[in-house]
Amino acid sequence: MENLKQSLRDSKGARWAALGIISITMFAGYFLTDVMSPLKPMLEAEFGWSSTSYGIFTSAYGWLNVFLLMLILGGIILDKMGVRFTGLMASGIMVVGATIKYWAISNPSLPTETIMGIHSQVFYAAVGFAIFGVGVEIAGITVSKIIVKWFKGHEMALAMGMQMAVARMGTLLAMAAPVPLATYFAKTQDVVVDGQIVSQMAPSISAPIAFALVLLVIGFIAFFIYLSMDRKLDASILSSGTVSEEEPFKFSDIGTIIANKGFWLIALLCVLFYSSVFPFIKYASDLMVNKYAVDQSLAGLIPSLLPLGTLFLTPVFGSIYDKKGKGATIMIIGAMIIVFVHAVFSLPILNFWMVAVVLVMLLGVALSLVPSAMWPSVPKIIPENQLGTAFSLIFWIQNWGLMGVPLLIGYVLDQSNPGVAIAKANGTEVPLYDYTNPMLIFTGLGILAVLVAYMLKAEDKKKGYGLQLPNIKSDK
């Protein structure tokens, strides 16, 4: 008779199977997000991109989310329409955006034209990336709500940590695979050297993006499998008689959310923390080439260690939060590590590749600590019927950083190193970028993240959100 009172989410196998299926979609999304990072030197050499052009492209991730409020609209749709409709919509948008990006990069005639003063190849690739950014961000908040739906009262922080770990595997692959793929599928092209036409092999920069597109289609198909599981979960909740009488989402709830100081502290910590990590990843391979003299074909391997560490550590820290609590403390420690890592990266000394390896591994620890505690803390601050909108608002604020910081870094890189991009585009091998100023910017973001994390801990003590308490409820 006891089984009659249980829903499908009380089955450990069922909830972890559901998590595994939706994680495939996020794995594919994270791969495309960072697939261009190791290709920056190739973009400069083959297409004549500057760091500013690359910054424009990578900042496009947040254009539609920030200025057209697409992410906030996605959160409202999520709370009104549910995870099935929203997840399928987001997966489809990712595929559309990736297709446009692939077309732009694979079209050799585009770099000779300009749109609004921007090379048309950069412009169209940016448009595709912006559309993809809408899809992957809405998919992110949908997956977060799915995890809350399946794991509330169970191993929620561990589940979020595992999902993030699988997604980070996409980042790992994006750091390690693009250059070998581009080299393997290299094409023969004719170039003029000293007045003579010479045939030479040119890397296929579009090959890694084509691979990413295939992965996204697989992720899209995987979400169809999840749909049937979600329907069964809803049916089991109804039959078990455990349906909670929650108020439906109202637009006035947005005002309630933004009036919550705890929400703002989580959102600020999110944008500061992620702005000091993800934009860094966009430039990390180039940093290895320019500061640590690592060969371009191997440069992506060092940044790939960052998500490799999170693969194991995020679930561990999530499990600690589930069982022991101390969420706010975990976030403070992670933010402090960020400051240390970027401060050392900014030093004009210690330019040995082994130092870079250690620093990237430490950054991986930070990237495991903060998210493993930050995301499971949101449901402690915001009611479940408002979670979709709350997550979307947090992601929207985060997108300001993911849009602005890469553009800022690209601009600062060019301004701090006048003439380097032009020299590289003309085939000059001598000039190297000095990354000191960009790394100081990342250090400053980390310092602000530490301050906000301390403020969040103080607010939790005042309001009693329970951020320092375990997530798993005792049976007794």
N, C-alpha and C positions, 0 to 999 in steps of 0.2 A: 504494500500500500504506500510505502514511503516513496517509491519511484514515481507514483502518480503526481506527487507534489513537485517534481523536478522538471526543469525545462532543458532544452538541448544544450544550453551553455553550461549546465552543471556536469555535462560529460566532458572530462578532460580531453579526450581524444578529439571530440567534435570541435571544441573551441580552438585547439591548437591546429587542427586541420584547416579551419577557416582562416586563421592567421597566416598559415603557410601559403594559401592560395592568393590572398590579397598582397602578400609580400612580393610575389612575382612581379606584379604591376609596378610597385615602387622601386624594385631592383632595376627594371628597365628604364624607369623615369630618371633615376639618379645617374645611370650610365650616360644617357644623352645629355644631362645637365652639364657634365664635366668632360665630355668626350673631346672638346676642342682645346682643353687646357694644355696637353702636351704638344699640340700642333702649332702653338703660337710662333715658334721660329720658322716653321714651314710656311705659315701664312705670310710671314714677312718676306721670305725668300722667293716663294712661288707667285704670290698675288700682290706683293708690295704693300701689305697692310702695315700700319704703324701701331704703336702701343695705344694711341688714342683711338684708332679704328677698332682695335681689338676691345678696348674698353667700352666703346659705343655698342659693339655687338653683344658683349657679355652683360652689359647693363640692361639690355632690351628684355631680359628675363622678367623684369618687374614693370615694364611700361604699362601694359594693359591692366595689370593687377592694381597698380598704384593710381594711375591717372583716370582710368575708366571704372575704377572700383569693382572690377570683375571678381576679385577674390571675395570681397564682402558680399556681393550678389550671390556668389557660389555658396557662401555660408548660410545665407537666408534660404536659398533653394534647398540646401541640405536639411535644415531644420523643418522646412515646410513639406518637402517631397520625400525625404528619407534617403538612406544610404544607397539603396539599389539604383534608383534613377540617377542620383548625383554621381555615383562612382562610375557608372557606365558612360555618362556624359563626359566626365573628366578624362577617362581613358581614351575616348574617341577624339577629344580635342588634342591630346598629346600626339596621337598619330598624325593628325592633320598638320600640326605645327612642325613636326619632325620631317614630314614630306616636303614642305616648303623649304625648310633649311637645307635638306639634301639637294633639292633642285638648284638652289642658289650656289652652293659650294661646288657642285658638279658641272656648272655651266661656265666654260672658260671665257666666254665673250663678255660677261658682266663686268669684270674689273675695269674695262675701258670707258664705262659710262658712269655718270654721277646723278644722284637724286638728292636735292636739297644740300648740295655740297658734299655728299657722302658717296663713296664708291657704291654703285648699285648692287654689287655683290654683297658688300657689308650691309647695305640697307635691307635687301631681301632676306639675307640670312638672319638679320636682327628681327625682321617681322615674323619669320617662322619661329624663332626662339621665343619671341614675345607671346605668340599664340600657344606654343608648347608650355611656357611658364604658367599661363592660366590653367591649363589642364593639370600639370603636375602639382601645383599648389592646392587646387581644389581636391585633387586626389589625396593629397597629404592630410587635409582636414577631415576628409571622408573616412580615411583609414583610421585616424585618431578616434573618431566617433564610433567606428565599427569595433575597435578594441575595447572602448568603454562599454559598449553594448554587450559584448561577449565575456568580458573579464571583470566587470564590476563585482567587488567582493571576493575576487580570486587573485591571480598573479598579474595584476594590471601593469605594474611598473616593469616586471620581467617581460611581459608580452610586448610592451612598447619598446623595451630595450632590444628584444629579439627582432622585431620588425625593423628597427633602425639599423641593427647589425646587418640584416640581409640587404637593406637599401644601401648601406655603406659598401657592401661588396660590389655594388654597381659602380660606386665611386672608385673603388680599388681597381676594377677592370678598366675604368675610364682613364686611369693614370698609367696603367701598364700596357694596354693593348693597342691604342691608336697608332703610335709610331711604327711598331712592327707590322700592323695591318696596312698602313699607308705605304710602307716600304715593300711589302710582299706583293701588293697589287700595283707597283710602280708601272708607269707607262712611258713609252718612247716618245719624245717630242723633239722637234727641230728648233735650234736656237742659233743666233748669229754670233760668232766669236771671231773677232779680228776680220770682219768682212766676209767670213765664210760660214755657210750653213753646216752645223754640226748636230748630229743626233745624240741625244743623251737621255738617260732614264730620269723621270721626274716622279716623285712620290704621289700616290693617288690619295689626296686628302679627303675625298668623298667616300672612300671605302669604309673607314670607321663609322661614318654617319649612316651609311647603308646598313651596316651591322646593327647599329643602334635602332634603326627603324624596324628591322626584323624583330628585335627583342620587344619593342613596344607593341607590335601586332600580337606577339605571343602573350604579352601582359593583358592586352585588350580581350583576347579570347579567354584567358584565365578568369577574368572578372565575370564572364558569363557563367562559369562553373560556380563561383561564389553566390550568384543570385539565387540559385536553387537552395543553397544552404541557409541563406538569410530568410527565405520564405518558410523553410522548415523551423527555423528558430522562432519566428513570430507565431507560427501555429502552435509550437510546443509551449510558448509562454501563455497563450490564450487557454490551452487545455489544462495547464497546471494551475490556473487560477492565481498566478503571481503577478498579474498586470498591475502596475502602480498607476494611481490616478494622478498623472502629471498634467499641469496646465499646458495647453498647446502654446507654441511660440507666438508671440505678438511683437509687432514692430516697436512697440514701446519698450520691449525688453532690451533693445539696443541702448537706450538711455540708462537703464538699470546697470548694464554691463560697464559702460564707460564711466559711470559714477563710482565704480568700485576701485578703490586705491590699489588693492591687491592685484587686480587685473592689470593696471597700468605698470606696476612694478614687474610683473611677469613679462609683459609685452616689451618693456624697455630692456630687461635682461636678455630677452630673446634677440632683439635686433642688434644689440651691442655685441653679444656673444657670437652670433652667427655671422655678423659683418666682419668679425676678426678671424673667421675660419674659412667660410666658403669663398669669399673673394680672394683670400690668400691662396686657396687651392687653384684658382684660375690662373695664378701667376707662378705657382710653386715650381713647375718644371722649368720655366724660363729662369727663375731664381737659381736653380741648381746649375744651369748652363753658365750663367753670367757671374755668379758669386763664387761657386764652388768648382768651376771648370769641369763639370761632369759632361760626358759626351751626350749629344742630343738623343741618340738612340737609347740611352740608359737613364736619361734625366727623369722620366716619369716613374721609374721604379722606386725612387726614394719617397716621393709624395704618396705613392701607393701603400706605403707602410702605415700611413695615418688611418685609413679606413680598416686596414687589417687588424690594427690594435682594437678598434671599436667593435669589431666582429665578436671578440671574446669578452671585452671588458664591460660594454654597455649592459648586456644581460646580467653580468655579475653585480654591477652597481645597482641595477634595477631590482634585483633580488634582495639586495641589502636593504633598499628602501622599503620594499614590500614587507620584510620581516622585522627590521629594526627601526625604520624611520630615518630621521636626520636629513630630510630632503633639502632644507635650506642650507645646512652645513655643507652638504655634498656640492651644491651649486657654488658656494663661496670658494671652496678648494679648487674646483675646476677653473673658475675665472682667474684665480691667482696663478695657476699654471700657464694660462694664456699669456699673461703679462710677462712672465719669466721667459717663455719661449720666444716671443716676438722681440723682446728687449735684446736677447742674445743674437737673434738674426740680424738686428740693426747694427751691431758692432762691426767696425771695419777690420776686425781681426778674427782669428779662429776660422779661417776660410778653408777648412778641411772637410771633405765629404762625410767623414765619420761623425763630425759635429752635427752636420745637417741630419744625418740618420737619427741620432739621439734626440735632437730637437723635434723632429717630425713624430717620433714615437711618443714623446711627452705630450705633444699636441693631440695625439690620438687618445691619450689618457683623459685630457681635458674634454675632448669631444665625446667621450664616454660618460664622464661624470655629470656634466651640466644637463644634457638632454634626458639622461636616465632619471633625473629627479624633477626637471622642469615640467615636462609634458604630463606626467602623472599627477602633478600638483594642481593643474588647471581644474580638473573635476572637483577638487576640494574647495575651490574658490567660487566656481560658477555652477549653477544648477544644471542638470543633465539636459533639460529641454532647451537650454540656451547655449549648449556646448558648441554646436556647429557654428553659430554666429560668433561666439567668443573666440574659437580657434581661428575663424576666418579673419577677425579683426587683428588678432595677434600676428597671423601670417601676413596680413596687409601691412602692418607696421614694420614687420621684418623685411618685407619686400622693398621698402624705402631704402633700407641699408643694402640689400642685395642688388638694387638698381644703382644707387648712388656711389657706393664705395668702389666697385670695380671701375666705374667711369673716372672717379677721382684718382685712383691708383694709376690708371693708364695715362691720364693727363699729367700727373706729377712725375711719372716715369719719363715721359717725353720732355717735360720742362726741365727736369734735373739732368737730362742727358741730351742736350741739343745736337741734332745731326746724326745720332746713332741709327735711328730707324731708316733714314735716307741712305746712309752708308751701307746698311745691311741689305736694303732693297737693291742696291747696285752691285751686290756681291762682295763687298768689303768685309773681311773676316776679323779685322783688328778691333773695332769698337765694341765695347761691352757696356751693358746697362749697370749703373750703380743703384742698388736697391735700398740704400740707407733710408731715404725719406719715406718711401712706402712702408717700410717695416716700422718706422717710428709712428706712422699713422695707426697701424694695427696695434701697436703697444698702447697708444692712448685709448683706443676703443676697449682694450682689455682692462685698463685701469678703471674706466667708467663702469664696466660690467661688475667689477669687484664691489664698488660703492653701492650699486643698485642691489646686488645680492645681499649685502648687509642690511640695507633698508627693508628688503623683503622679509628677512628673518625677524627684524624688529616688528614689522607689521603683523606677521604671523603670531608673534607673542602677544600682541595687543588684541587681535581679533579672534584668535583661536581657530585658525583654519585647519590646523592639524598637519602642517607641512613636516613637522618633526616627528609625527606619529606613523606607525606602520600602516600599510595599505590593506593587508590581509586581516579580515575580521576574525576574531576568535569565535569558535562555535559555541562556546559557553558564555 
